[in-house]
Amino acid sequence: MNFQNKVVLITGASTGIGKELSIILSKRNCKLILIARRIELLDGLVSKISHNSNSEFLTLKCDVSKKEEVTEAYKKSIDKFGKIDIAILNAGFAENMKAEEYNSELAETTFGTNVFGMIYWVEQLLPEFIKRRNGFIVGISSLADNRGFSGSGFYCASKAAASVYLEGLRVELAEFNIKIITVKPGFVKTPMTDKNDFYMPFIMEATKAADIIIKGIEKEKRIIQFPFAVVFVTKLVGFLPGKIYEFFAKKKIL
């Protein structure tokens, strides 16, 4: 698969991985639909990269956690380009929370963006993808999907839900030749991780992460996960019996 002449939708395109994906793909002679809540950041990005690009752009303001905004953004995308070939569902939200500050509204925001933000877009994309028997859906999950890490329960749970959801789609949609790719990054330097006050091993720049993702999509990998060291460690942590994991987690070792 290559991106040339493809219509590519990217959610969460204004910062972080989404922004870097947009920059890389702007040089691939494709049509880019860039989605984010902050339209001014999208427009600023396009103004910087369009002069050195052979791609077409459409920027749309959309909060992916709001179904009606996703529906409207999809309609505008189809009105502009007639179709979508590849949807990179990258929009994400994360915020740590202490038990003393427990607030269900944070869960609603986290799941609204990380899970329902995917579901709402898939709902729009699937009818045409199934009709054409073709299409790519790339969902950005996380290596944090394997355990419930202290202070990040909402985030870990939302990414676990996203990973399982994408796996189910992959199996179900194979007969329609629709490719589902799950992306599981480790720590990536973005405005989201800049808020973290804990050690983030093997953290990488968003540009490198975006390059890995693009190459993985081109190879049509089922799962794109990186960096290797963090993948290896999280696999080991995932195999730990619950009692042992909780012992190390309480000791702040994990």
C-alpha positions, -999 to 999 in steps of 0.1 A, spaced: 0 0 0 12 35 -7 -3 69 0 0 84 -34 -34 98 -46 -51 84 -15 -76 104 6 -63 102 42 -81 114 73 -62 121 105 -79 129 138 -60 148 165 -39 163 137 -30 196 154 -3 184 177 20 155 186 19 124 165 -10 136 144 8 168 135 39 148 125 19 123 104 4 153 86 38 168 78 52 135 65 21 127 44 19 162 30 49 152 8 33 120 -4 10 135 -31 -22 126 -13 -54 144 -1 -53 151 36 -83 157 58 -70 171 91 -93 170 121 -89 186 155 -107 207 181 -84 237 176 -89 247 140 -65 276 143 -36 251 149 -46 231 119 -48 262 97 -14 273 110 1 239 103 -13 239 67 0 274 60 35 262 70 36 229 50 14 236 20 40 257 1 64 227 1 37 201 -6 20 184 -36 -10 174 -15 -45 189 -11 -58 198 23 -91 201 42 -91 213 78 -121 207 100 -129 216 136 -143 185 153 -144 171 188 -144 134 182 -162 127 214 -193 144 200 -212 122 176 -229 150 158 -196 168 151 -181 136 137 -211 131 114 -208 167 101 -171 164 96 -175 132 76 -201 148 54 -179 177 47 -150 154 39 -171 134 14 -184 167 -1 -148 178 -7 -130 146 -19 -158 121 -26 -143 93 -5 -119 84 23 -93 57 17 -74 57 50 -86 69 84 -59 74 110 -79 77 142 -52 93 164 -71 117 187 -63 109 223 -66 122 258 -47 114 289 -46 129 324 -33 113 356 -55 115 387 -49 110 424 -74 89 443 -81 120 465 -92 139 434 -114 111 419 -138 125 393 -160 105 369 -160 134 345 -124 126 337 -134 91 328 -161 105 304 -136 127 287 -110 99 284 -134 73 271 -152 99 249 -120 107 231 -100 74 232 -129 50 226 -161 66 214 -140 90 192 -130 59 173 -164 43 173 -182 74 160 -157 76 130 -159 39 123 -197 42 122 -194 68 94 -167 50 75 -180 15 74 -210 17 51 -188 30 22 -159 8 30 -181 -23 30 -197 -12 -2 -163 -7 -19 -148 -37 -1 -118 -17 5 -104 7 31 -79 12 59 -87 21 95 -57 28 117 -64 31 154 -39 46 178 -40 27 211 -10 23 235 13 -1 252 -4 10 284 -34 -13 274 -20 -43 292 -23 -34 329 -40 -9 352 -12 15 361 -15 36 392 -30 70 386 -38 61 350 -67 37 354 -90 56 331 -64 59 304 -52 23 306 -88 10 306 -97 32 276 -67 20 256 -74 -16 265 -110 -11 252 -96 5 220 -72 -24 214 -99 -51 219 -124 -31 198 -99 -29 169 -91 -66 172 -128 -74 169 -131 -52 139 -101 -68 123 -116 -102 125 -151 -91 115 -141 -69 85 -115 -92 69 -142 -107 46 -148 -72 32 -111 -66 25 -110 -38 51 -77 -36 68 -76 -27 106 -43 -17 120 -37 -12 157 -9 12 167 6 8 202 33 34 210 53 36 242 61 71 255 62 98 228 71 134 235 39 153 229 20 181 247 0 152 264 31 136 278 47 169 287 22 171 316 36 139 331 57 142 363 70 107 363 99 89 345 91 78 310 116 52 298 127 53 261 106 83 253 109 92 216 103 122 195 69 124 177 86 127 143 102 93 148 70 78 160 51 91 130 77 77 106 74 42 122 37 44 119 37 54 83 61 26 74 40 1 93 9 12 74 27 9 41 36 -27 50 0 -33 61 11 -46 95 -17 -58 118 -1 -43 148 25 -15 150 42 -13 184 73 4 195 99 10 208 111 -26 211 125 -23 247 91 -10 260 72 -36 240 94 -64 256 89 -50 292 52 -45 288 48 -80 275 66 -93 306 45 -72 329 14 -84 312 23 -120 320 28 -113 358 1 -128 380 -21 -101 395 -8 -105 430 28 -102 419 21 -72 397 2 -54 424 31 -60 449 56 -43 425 32 -16 416 26 -7 453 64 -5 457 64 20 428 87 -4 409 61 -6 381 
